[in-house]
Amino acid sequence: MGNGFHVSTERVYDDSWRVTATGELDVATAGYFEAAMAQVVDSDLSLIEVDLGGLSFIGAEGARLLTEAMAACQAQGRTLVVVAVSSFVRRVFSLTGLIDQIERPPTPV
Protein backbone atom coordinates (compact mmCIF):
# COMPACT_ATOMS: atom_id res chain seq x y z
CA MET A 1 0.00 0.00 0.00
CA GLY A 2 1.22 3.51 -0.73
CA ASN A 3 2.84 6.01 1.63
CA GLY A 4 3.76 3.29 4.12
CA PHE A 5 0.05 2.85 4.79
CA HIS A 6 -1.24 -0.42 6.14
CA VAL A 7 -4.68 -1.42 7.37
CA SER A 8 -5.72 -4.69 8.93
CA THR A 9 -8.88 -6.15 10.39
CA GLU A 10 -9.19 -8.83 13.00
CA ARG A 11 -12.00 -10.31 14.98
CA VAL A 12 -11.06 -9.73 18.61
CA TYR A 13 -14.04 -11.03 20.58
CA ASP A 14 -17.18 -12.95 19.74
CA ASP A 15 -18.99 -9.72 18.91
CA SER A 16 -16.32 -7.25 17.74
CA TRP A 17 -13.79 -6.31 15.09
CA ARG A 18 -10.63 -4.26 15.39
CA VAL A 19 -9.43 -2.17 12.46
CA THR A 20 -5.82 -0.96 12.75
CA ALA A 21 -4.38 1.66 10.41
CA THR A 22 -0.76 2.83 10.28
CA GLY A 23 1.18 5.24 8.07
CA GLU A 24 -0.47 8.00 6.03
CA LEU A 25 -4.21 7.87 5.37
CA ASP A 26 -4.70 10.24 2.45
CA VAL A 27 -6.52 10.34 -0.87
CA ALA A 28 -4.05 7.83 -2.35
CA THR A 29 -4.62 5.23 0.38
CA ALA A 30 -8.23 5.94 1.36
CA GLY A 31 -9.56 3.13 -0.85
CA TYR A 32 -7.77 0.53 1.27
CA PHE A 33 -9.22 2.00 4.46
CA GLU A 34 -12.66 2.22 2.87
CA ALA A 35 -12.56 -1.46 1.88
CA ALA A 36 -11.50 -2.54 5.38
CA MET A 37 -14.19 -0.43 7.02
CA ALA A 38 -16.86 -1.73 4.62
CA GLN A 39 -15.91 -5.30 5.51
CA VAL A 40 -16.48 -4.75 9.22
CA VAL A 41 -19.44 -2.36 8.97
CA ASP A 42 -21.25 -4.85 6.73
CA SER A 43 -20.68 -7.68 9.23
CA ASP A 44 -23.17 -8.65 11.91
CA LEU A 45 -20.89 -7.92 14.87
CA SER A 46 -22.03 -5.27 17.35
CA LEU A 47 -18.75 -3.46 18.09
CA ILE A 48 -16.01 -2.05 15.85
CA GLU A 49 -12.81 -0.78 17.47
CA VAL A 50 -10.68 1.49 15.31
CA ASP A 51 -7.01 1.93 16.23
CA LEU A 52 -5.46 4.98 14.56
CA GLY A 53 -2.50 5.18 16.95
CA GLY A 54 -0.05 4.33 14.17
CA LEU A 55 -1.20 7.00 11.72
CA SER A 56 1.32 9.75 11.02
CA PHE A 57 -1.19 11.62 8.80
CA ILE A 58 -4.92 11.66 8.12
CA GLY A 59 -6.41 13.75 5.36
CA ALA A 60 -9.95 14.91 4.74
CA GLU A 61 -10.81 11.73 2.82
CA GLY A 62 -9.80 9.53 5.76
CA ALA A 63 -11.79 11.65 8.20
CA ARG A 64 -14.81 11.50 5.88
CA LEU A 65 -14.62 7.71 5.66
CA LEU A 66 -14.45 7.40 9.44
CA THR A 67 -17.44 9.73 9.83
CA GLU A 68 -19.44 7.69 7.29
CA ALA A 69 -18.58 4.44 9.06
CA MET A 70 -19.67 5.89 12.40
CA ALA A 71 -22.99 7.00 10.87
CA ALA A 72 -23.56 3.59 9.25
CA CYS A 73 -22.90 1.81 12.55
CA GLN A 74 -25.22 4.14 14.42
CA ALA A 75 -27.99 3.60 11.84
CA GLN A 76 -27.61 -0.17 12.29
CA GLY A 77 -27.60 0.01 16.09
CA ARG A 78 -23.93 -0.89 16.37
CA THR A 79 -21.04 0.90 18.04
CA LEU A 80 -17.83 2.20 16.48
CA VAL A 81 -15.19 3.23 19.00
CA VAL A 82 -11.87 4.87 18.22
CA VAL A 83 -9.56 3.25 20.76
CA ALA A 84 -6.31 5.06 19.94
CA VAL A 85 -5.09 8.02 17.92
CA SER A 86 -1.69 9.51 17.29
CA SER A 87 -1.06 13.06 18.50
CA PHE A 88 -1.31 14.32 14.89
CA VAL A 89 -4.68 12.63 14.34
CA ARG A 90 -5.95 13.92 17.68
CA ARG A 91 -5.07 17.46 16.62
CA VAL A 92 -6.84 17.05 13.26
CA PHE A 93 -9.91 15.61 15.01
CA SER A 94 -9.88 18.50 17.50
CA LEU A 95 -9.59 21.14 14.76
CA THR A 96 -12.40 19.61 12.69
CA GLY A 97 -14.74 18.84 15.59
CA LEU A 98 -14.59 15.12 14.84
CA ILE A 99 -13.24 14.52 18.33
CA ASP A 100 -16.73 15.37 19.67
CA GLN A 101 -18.33 12.66 17.52
CA ILE A 102 -16.11 9.85 18.73
CA GLU A 103 -17.92 7.43 21.04
CA ARG A 104 -15.19 7.50 23.68
CA PRO A 105 -12.47 10.20 23.59
CA PRO A 106 -9.21 8.52 22.57
CA THR A 107 -5.96 8.74 24.45
CA PRO A 108 -2.97 10.07 22.46
CA VAL A 109 -0.29 7.49 21.74
C-alpha positions in Angstrom: 0.0 0.0 0.0 1.2 3.5 -0.7 2.8 6.0 1.6 3.8 3.3 4.1 0.0 2.9 4.8 -1.2 -0.4 6.1 -4.7 -1.4 7.4 -5.7 -4.7 8.9 -8.9 -6.2 10.4 -9.2 -8.8 13.0 -12.0 -10.3 15.0 -11.1 -9.7 18.6 -14.0 -11.0 20.6 -17.2 -12.9 19.7 -19.0 -9.7 18.9 -16.3 -7.2 17.7 -13.8 -6.3 15.1 -10.6 -4.3 15.4 -9.4 -2.2 12.5 -5.8 -1.0 12.8 -4.4 1.7 10.4 -0.8 2.8 10.3 1.2 5.2 8.1 -0.5 8.0 6.0 -4.2 7.9 5.4 -4.7 10.2 2.4 -6.5 10.3 -0.9 -4.0 7.8 -2.3 -4.6 5.2 0.4 -8.2 5.9 1.4 -9.6 3.1 -0.8 -7.8 0.5 1.3 -9.2 2.0 4.5 -12.7 2.2 2.9 -12.6 -1.5 1.9 -11.5 -2.5 5.4 -14.2 -0.4 7.0 -16.9 -1.7 4.6 -15.9 -5.3 5.5 -16.5 -4.7 9.2 -19.4 -2.4 9.0 -21.2 -4.9 6.7 -20.7 -7.7 9.2 -23.2 -8.7 11.9 -20.9 -7.9 14.9 -22.0 -5.3 17.4 -18.7 -3.5 18.1 -16.0 -2.0 15.8 -12.8 -0.8 17.5 -10.7 1.5 15.3 -7.0 1.9 16.2 -5.5 5.0 14.6 -2.5 5.2 16.9 0.0 4.3 14.2 -1.2 7.0 11.7 1.3 9.7 11.0 -1.2 11.6 8.8 -4.9 11.7 8.1 -6.4 13.8 5.4 -10.0 14.9 4.7 -10.8 11.7 2.8 -9.8 9.5 5.8 -11.8 11.7 8.2 -14.8 11.5 5.9 -14.6 7.7 5.7 -14.4 7.4 9.4 -17.4 9.7 9.8 -19.4 7.7 7.3 -18.6 4.4 9.1 -19.7 5.9 12.4 -23.0 7.0 10.9 -23.6 3.6 9.3 -22.9 1.8 12.6 -25.2 4.1 14.4 -28.0 3.6 11.8 -27.6 -0.2 12.3 -27.6 0.0 16.1 -23.9 -0.9 16.4 -21.0 0.9 18.0 -17.8 2.2 16.5 -15.2 3.2 19.0 -11.9 4.9 18.2 -9.6 3.3 20.8 -6.3 5.1 19.9 -5.1 8.0 17.9 -1.7 9.5 17.3 -1.1 13.1 18.5 -1.3 14.3 14.9 -4.7 12.6 14.3 -6.0 13.9 17.7 -5.1 17.5 16.6 -6.8 17.1 13.3 -9.9 15.6 15.0 -9.9 18.5 17.5 -9.6 21.1 14.8 -12.4 19.6 12.7 -14.7 18.8 15.6 -14.6 15.1 14.8 -13.2 14.5 18.3 -16.7 15.4 19.7 -18.3 12.7 17.5 -16.1 9.8 18.7 -17.9 7.4 21.0 -15.2 7.5 23.7 -12.5 10.2 23.6 -9.2 8.5 22.6 -6.0 8.7 24.4 -3.0 10.1 22.5 -0.3 7.5 21.7 
